[in-house]
């Protein structure tokens, strides 16, 4: 029988572990468990995503793999509840996060340098209005966050430009997922950890991981081609 456990984001600064062994509270580094009250604003949103990234990695090292994430509350201050299944532990899991912010920003959090280049080239190809913003301050702070800024508003309304009914942004994201899968990075989970109260525009964060069974490498060919990699039969 599969064993399940869940993690719930409570209020603005609490995590609740349900169904995990008692020692699970010690698995996440203490420095990652700082209160989330500063989650109002861009800096706090990034920090909260780094926090969840640390938690997902810690749980994976102890055999708990994300099974699903969903909103199970009627509260206006709700966040997703994460359900984990217990399986084989993974000694050195690798993961990074992608988030769409405000109406015109895309963040890569702790992504490998080579992937940052791939994403920048892909977006420049499919959305020429995008540009890379300065990341020096964030790198000096040790946050490893690359920010891409779009001239229009692919994620919502801004001024006189409303791209919310346009398919262009969705197409860019499809190419992005395909390019990442070509290089062995698969969508591990899509988590809604912000609220409309905390940042005004609640959006999910994508967490990408290399699967435990790594797919066979192949020639990626055209880096802009939206095709998934071949797998060993």
C-alpha positions as CSV (number, residue, x, y, z in Angstrom):
1,X,0.0,0.0,0.0
2,X,1.3,3.4,-0.9
3,X,2.0,5.8,1.9
4,X,0.9,9.4,1.5
5,X,1.6,12.6,3.5
6,X,0.8,16.2,2.9
7,X,2.2,19.7,3.6
8,X,-0.1,22.6,4.0
9,X,0.8,26.3,3.8
10,X,-1.1,28.0,6.7
11,X,-1.7,31.7,7.2
12,X,1.3,33.7,6.0
13,X,4.1,32.1,8.0
14,X,3.3,28.5,8.9
15,X,3.9,25.1,7.4
16,X,1.9,22.1,8.6
17,X,3.2,18.5,8.1
18,X,0.5,15.8,8.1
19,X,1.3,12.1,7.9
20,X,5.1,12.6,7.9
21,X,7.3,10.9,10.6
22,X,8.1,13.2,13.6
23,X,11.7,13.7,12.5
24,X,10.5,15.4,9.2
25,X,10.4,18.7,11.0
26,X,14.2,18.6,11.1
27,X,14.8,17.6,7.4
28,X,14.6,21.2,6.1
29,X,17.6,23.5,7.0
30,X,16.6,25.9,9.7
31,X,17.7,28.8,7.6
32,X,15.0,27.9,5.1
33,X,12.3,28.0,7.7
34,X,12.2,31.8,8.3
35,X,8.7,33.3,8.6
36,X,7.1,34.2,5.3
37,X,5.6,37.5,6.5
38,X,7.9,39.3,4.1
39,X,6.1,37.6,1.2
40,X,4.3,40.8,0.3
41,X,6.3,42.2,-2.6
42,X,8.7,40.9,-5.2
43,X,11.6,40.0,-2.9
44,X,9.4,38.1,-0.5
45,X,7.8,36.2,-3.4
46,X,11.2,35.0,-4.6
47,X,12.2,34.0,-1.1
48,X,9.1,32.0,-0.6
49,X,9.7,30.1,-3.8
50,X,13.3,29.4,-2.7
51,X,11.8,28.1,0.6
52,X,9.5,25.7,-1.2
53,X,12.4,24.6,-3.5
54,X,14.4,23.7,-0.4
55,X,11.5,21.8,1.1
56,X,10.8,19.8,-2.1
57,X,14.5,18.8,-2.3
58,X,14.7,17.8,1.3
59,X,11.6,15.7,1.2
60,X,12.8,14.0,-2.1
61,X,16.1,13.1,-0.4
62,X,14.0,11.2,2.3
63,X,11.8,9.4,-0.3
64,X,8.8,11.7,-0.4
65,X,7.9,12.6,-4.0
66,X,5.3,15.3,-4.9
67,X,2.1,13.5,-6.0
68,X,-0.2,16.4,-6.4
69,X,-0.9,20.0,-5.4
70,X,-4.4,21.4,-5.1
71,X,-6.4,24.1,-3.3
72,X,-8.6,22.3,-0.8
73,X,-9.7,25.3,1.2
74,X,-12.5,27.9,0.8
75,X,-10.4,30.6,2.4
76,X,-9.6,33.8,0.5
77,X,-6.0,33.4,1.9
78,X,-5.7,29.9,0.6
79,X,-2.6,28.3,-0.9
80,X,-2.1,24.8,-2.4
81,X,-1.9,21.7,-0.2
82,X,0.9,19.4,-1.4
83,X,0.4,15.7,-1.3
84,X,3.5,13.4,-1.3
85,X,3.9,9.7,-1.9
86,X,6.6,7.7,-0.1
87,X,9.0,5.8,-2.4
88,X,12.7,5.3,-2.9
89,X,14.9,8.2,-1.5
90,X,17.0,10.1,-4.0
91,X,20.4,11.0,-2.8
92,X,21.1,14.1,-4.9
93,X,17.9,15.5,-6.5
94,X,18.3,18.4,-8.8
95,X,15.6,21.0,-9.2
96,X,14.9,24.7,-10.1
97,X,11.9,26.9,-10.3
98,X,10.2,29.0,-13.0
99,X,7.7,31.7,-12.0
100,X,5.7,34.3,-14.0
101,X,5.4,37.5,-12.0
102,X,3.4,40.7,-12.2
103,X,2.2,41.0,-15.8
104,X,5.5,41.0,-17.6
105,X,8.3,39.1,-15.7
106,X,9.6,35.6,-15.8
107,X,12.0,34.4,-13.1
108,X,14.4,31.4,-13.3
109,X,15.3,30.5,-9.7
110,X,18.5,28.4,-9.2
111,X,18.5,27.3,-12.8
112,X,21.8,26.0,-14.2
113,X,23.7,28.6,-16.2
114,X,23.4,26.6,-19.5
115,X,19.6,26.5,-19.1
116,X,19.5,30.2,-18.5
117,X,21.1,30.7,-21.9
118,X,18.7,28.3,-23.6
119,X,15.7,30.0,-22.1
120,X,16.9,33.5,-23.1
121,X,17.5,32.4,-26.7
122,X,14.2,30.6,-26.9
123,X,12.2,33.6,-25.6
124,X,14.2,36.0,-27.8
125,X,13.3,33.9,-30.8
126,X,9.5,33.6,-30.0
127,X,9.0,36.9,-28.2
128,X,11.5,39.4,-29.5
129,X,10.1,42.1,-27.1
130,X,11.7,40.3,-24.1
131,X,14.9,41.5,-22.6
132,X,17.1,40.3,-19.8
133,X,17.1,42.5,-16.7
134,X,20.0,43.1,-14.4
135,X,20.6,40.1,-12.1
136,X,23.8,41.3,-10.4
137,X,22.1,42.3,-7.1
138,X,20.3,39.0,-6.8
139,X,23.5,37.0,-7.6
140,X,25.4,38.9,-5.0
141,X,22.7,38.1,-2.5
142,X,23.1,34.4,-3.3
143,X,19.6,34.0,-4.6
144,X,20.6,32.9,-8.1
145,X,17.5,34.4,-9.8
146,X,17.5,35.4,-13.4
147,X,14.8,37.9,-14.4
148,X,13.4,38.2,-18.0
149,X,11.3,41.3,-18.6
150,X,8.7,41.4,-21.5
151,X,7.9,44.7,-23.2
152,X,4.2,43.8,-23.4
153,X,2.1,42.1,-20.7
154,X,1.9,38.3,-21.5
155,X,0.6,37.4,-18.1
156,X,-2.1,40.0,-17.7
157,X,-3.2,43.6,-18.0
158,X,-0.9,46.5,-18.0
159,X,-1.7,50.0,-19.3
160,X,-3.2,49.9,-22.7
161,X,-1.8,46.5,-23.6
162,X,-3.9,43.5,-22.6
163,X,-2.4,40.2,-23.8
164,X,-4.5,38.0,-21.6
165,X,-6.7,36.8,-24.6
166,X,-3.7,36.2,-26.8
167,X,-2.3,32.7,-27.4
168,X,1.3,34.0,-27.8
169,X,2.3,33.7,-24.2
170,X,1.0,30.1,-24.0
171,X,2.9,29.2,-27.1
172,X,6.1,30.5,-25.6
173,X,5.5,28.5,-22.4
174,X,4.9,25.3,-24.5
175,X,8.2,25.8,-26.4
176,X,9.8,26.4,-23.0
177,X,8.6,23.1,-21.5
178,X,9.6,21.2,-24.7
179,X,13.1,22.7,-24.7
180,X,13.5,21.8,-21.0
181,X,12.3,18.2,-21.6
182,X,14.8,17.9,-24.5
183,X,17.5,18.5,-22.0
184,X,16.1,16.0,-19.4
185,X,14.2,18.5,-17.2
186,X,10.6,17.6,-16.5
187,X,7.8,19.4,-14.8
188,X,7.9,18.1,-11.2
189,X,5.0,20.1,-10.0
190,X,2.9,23.3,-10.4
191,X,2.3,24.9,-7.1
192,X,0.1,27.8,-6.1
193,X,1.8,29.2,-3.1
194,X,0.8,32.9,-3.4
195,X,-2.5,34.6,-2.7
196,X,-4.3,37.4,-4.3
197,X,-4.0,39.2,-1.0
198,X,-0.3,38.8,-0.7
199,X,0.8,39.8,-4.2
200,X,-2.2,40.9,-6.1
201,X,-1.8,38.4,-8.9
202,X,-1.7,34.8,-7.8
203,X,0.1,32.5,-10.2
204,X,1.5,29.0,-9.9
205,X,5.2,28.3,-9.8
206,X,6.6,25.5,-11.9
207,X,9.3,23.3,-10.3
208,X,11.4,21.4,-12.8
209,X,13.4,18.3,-11.9
210,X,15.5,15.6,-13.6
211,X,13.6,12.3,-13.1
212,X,15.1,9.5,-11.1
213,X,15.3,7.5,-14.3
214,X,17.1,9.9,-16.6
215,X,15.8,9.7,-20.3
216,X,18.3,8.7,-22.9
217,X,20.2,11.7,-24.3
218,X,19.7,12.5,-28.0
219,X,20.6,15.2,-30.4
220,X,18.3,18.1,-29.7
221,X,18.5,19.4,-33.2
222,X,16.6,22.6,-33.6
223,X,16.6,24.2,-30.0
224,X,13.3,25.8,-30.8
225,X,11.5,22.6,-31.9
226,X,8.6,21.7,-29.5
227,X,9.2,18.0,-29.5
228,X,9.8,15.7,-26.5
229,X,12.9,13.5,-26.3
230,X,12.9,9.9,-27.2
231,X,12.9,7.4,-24.4
232,X,14.5,3.9,-24.2
233,X,11.9,1.3,-25.0
